[in-house]
Amino acid sequence: MKRVDDFRLKLGGKELVPIMIGGMGVDISTAELAIEAARLGGVGHISDAMIKTVADRRFNTKYIKEKAQLYKFNLDNSDKSMIRFDLGRIAEATRMHVASTMEAKRGDGMIFINCMEKLTMNAPKETLRVRLHAALDAGIDGITLAAGLHIGSFALMEDHPRFRDAKLGIIVSSLRALILFLKKSARTHRLPDFIVVEGPLAGGHLGFGLDWANYDLAKIFTEIRDYLAAEQLDIPLIPAGGIFTGSDAAFFLENGAGAVQVATRFTVTEECGLPEEAQQEYFMAKEDQIVVNMISPTGYPMRMLSNSPAIGSGIRPQCEPYGYLLDGNGGCSYIDAWNREKLAHPDAKKFQVFDKTCLCVHMRNFDVWTCGHYTYRLKDTTHQLSDGSYQQLTAEHVFNDYLYSTDNKIALPALQEVED
Ligand SMILES: Cc1cc2nc3c(=O)[nH]c(=O)nc-3n(C[C@H](O)[C@H](O)[C@H](O)COP(=O)(O)O)c2cc1C
């Protein structure tokens, strides 16, 4: 029986370990996690979601405070259309995040940035262009355009000197989306260097509707693989979503995948950005607690733990400091939901909003416990300690387990007992 280590991903004249750790915003896939993936010969991702918050944490900058101050006068106004991102600051924060990550990179692997095109930032095209260009300026190895495809993204990078040398990939959840992207970007005479096929069991936002359970990763993967073969397009295909063991990964590699993209198993590692208390919630999760709902103002379904503190929180919209989900007209469906509840509870100091959440604030605070479908299996990947908690893993351990395991086995880490 073959294992992942019997395969290599060929990308830009390099041979890589065919394991890609997927992007997880906001700073759940940290620089440390991406650096570790690259050190081990695979591909890691940082994310450009809420880049100013990430920069403030990493570099002690004061971007959020500065923006909050600038728009303080607007706090009580439900019209948020005048809240704008300073493009220079966005570029600066992106460059800092990327450059410092790339400087720390060791080993033969690569580091990509996951670009959250769903962050419309009250000027979708302009802000996206700046984020993409800044990441390329700062030397990122590659960019993965997240699902929810902005079909004009290649054109936005066309005039960058690194447009043809950086590795550019897309995430799609259907052959239809792929064909649309290829058609729209044909004018740039540049094909994607890799295609991530994300199925319905992934974490984060889904490229499916609430009928996600009717879809199957292997089926979509085969359809796209056969299409590419028929069109004589030799582009590595990278399936993602629910690939939980080395054997799951080897199955796809044996069937023509260039690599696999995985994330959930790494959410409980030391290098991951999730606070340890949240990681324990992931370990403890039961199958019926993994839900897909519509509370994200992006309009896309999102998978998360049903006990996420973000669900039902009625926090006042915080577009003045954040505002990443303001559409091109300064609107956000959370603002509408919050205003509706405020009207319904005129005398209440606090109220709850269930149909939408303030994704900016809650992702910043790690209160949206977004996760892959198989999160309930994480408890089987480690030891439960004498105090009832679960032992955190290292990224190296999980990476090597994907690489070497066979027969659907999962190697447990060396036991570390709780200190008194
Ligand atoms: C906590 C978490 C956050 C995620 N955030 C993002 C994101 O910001 N952008 C994105 O394109 N995919 C995101 N994903 C999807 C992953 O990158 C990946 O494709 C998918 O989860 C792989 O499936 P698995 O988690 O079952 O291994 C996220 C996944 C998780 C678990």
The ligand as an SDF file (V2000), in Angstrom:
LIG
                    3D

 31 33  0  0  0  0  0  0  0  0999 V2000
  -10.2690   26.8760   11.1600 C   0  0  0  0  0  0  0  0  0  0  0  0
  -10.3270   26.9310    9.6660 C   0  0  0  0  0  0  0  0  0  0  0  0
  -10.3110   28.1530    9.0180 C   0  0  0  0  0  0  0  0  0  0  0  0
  -10.3120   28.2100    7.6260 C   0  0  0  0  0  0  0  0  0  0  0  0
  -10.2260   29.4300    7.0020 N   0  0  0  0  0  0  0  0  0  0  0  0
  -10.0960   29.4930    5.6570 C   0  0  0  0  0  0  0  0  0  0  0  0
   -9.8340   30.7260    5.0080 C   0  0  0  0  0  0  0  0  0  0  0  0
   -9.7050   31.7730    5.6520 O   0  0  0  0  0  0  0  0  0  0  0  0
   -9.7300   30.7310    3.6620 N   0  0  0  0  0  0  0  0  0  0  0  0
   -9.8400   29.5720    2.9200 C   0  0  0  0  0  0  0  0  0  0  0  0
   -9.7100   29.6240    1.6910 O   0  0  0  0  0  0  0  0  0  0  0  0
  -10.0690   28.3880    3.5110 N   0  0  0  0  0  0  0  0  0  0  0  0
  -10.1740   28.3180    4.8490 C   0  0  0  0  0  0  0  0  0  0  0  0
  -10.3290   27.0960    5.4630 N   0  0  0  0  0  0  0  0  0  0  0  0
  -10.3430   25.8740    4.6190 C   0  0  0  0  0  0  0  0  0  0  0  0
   -8.9710   25.1970    4.6140 C   0  0  0  0  0  0  0  0  0  0  0  0
   -7.9790   26.0200    4.0780 O   0  0  0  0  0  0  0  0  0  0  0  0
   -8.9570   23.8470    3.8940 C   0  0  0  0  0  0  0  0  0  0  0  0
   -9.1340   23.9590    2.5070 O   0  0  0  0  0  0  0  0  0  0  0  0
   -9.9680   22.8230    4.3960 C   0  0  0  0  0  0  0  0  0  0  0  0
  -10.4060   23.0680    5.6900 O   0  0  0  0  0  0  0  0  0  0  0  0
   -9.3380   21.4360    4.3170 C   0  0  0  0  0  0  0  0  0  0  0  0
  -10.1690   20.4700    4.8770 O   0  0  0  0  0  0  0  0  0  0  0  0
   -9.9050   19.8480    6.3230 P   0  0  0  0  0  0  0  0  0  0  0  0
  -10.0270   20.9600    7.2900 O   0  0  0  0  0  0  0  0  0  0  0  0
  -10.9650   18.8190    6.4560 O   0  0  0  0  0  0  0  0  0  0  0  0
   -8.5180   19.2520    6.3240 O   0  0  0  0  0  0  0  0  0  0  0  0
  -10.3570   27.0170    6.8650 C   0  0  0  0  0  0  0  0  0  0  0  0
  -10.3870   25.7870    7.5350 C   0  0  0  0  0  0  0  0  0  0  0  0
  -10.3650   25.7290    8.9180 C   0  0  0  0  0  0  0  0  0  0  0  0
  -10.3810   24.3880    9.5910 C   0  0  0  0  0  0  0  0  0  0  0  0
  1  2  1  0
  2  3  1  0
  2 30  2  0
  3  4  2  0
  4  5  1  0
  4 28  1  0
  5  6  2  0
  6  7  1  0
  6 13  1  0
  7  8  2  0
  7  9  1  0
  9 10  1  0
 10 11  2  0
 10 12  1  0
 12 13  2  0
 13 14  1  0
 14 15  1  0
 14 28  1  0
 15 16  1  0
 16 17  1  0
 16 18  1  0
 18 19  1  0
 18 20  1  0
 20 21  1  0
 20 22  1  0
 22 23  1  0
 23 24  1  0
 24 25  2  0
 24 26  1  0
 24 27  1  0
 28 29  2  0
 29 30  1  0
 30 31  1  0
M  END
$$$$
